[in-house]
């Protein structure tokens, strides 16, 4: 599948280690969830994508329900505009 940003097929898969944290001061002591996804990186534009493995996804969902990091909405998904940094 070509890169969604530039349509290049020059992509490689890498292993990654991520620590996903919950937002807000209420979660300052929450260590987050350690995730080891496969990361697909476009070698032309740098666009990267990954899927959260099922075990860590259920851990994130359980922690989100318990902590409710977004007041009143434990299932909120926030979309932010992408900012492109120029070299």
CORJO-V217151 format. One record per backbone hydrogen bond with DSSP energy under -1.0 kcal/mol. CO is the residue of the C=O (numbers start at 1). NH is the residue of the N-H. Records with the same first field share a line. If there is no record, write none. Layout:
CO = NH ; NH
This chain:
3 = 7
8 = 3
9 = 11
10 = 43
12 = 41
14 = 39
18 = 35
20 = 33
24 = 27
25 = 28
27 = 30
33 = 20
35 = 18
37 = 16
39 = 14
40 = 49
41 = 12
42 = 46
47 = 42
49 = 40
53 = 57
54 = 58
55 = 59
56 = 60
57 = 61
58 = 62
59 = 63
60 = 64
61 = 65
62 = 66
63 = 67
64 = 68
70 = 73
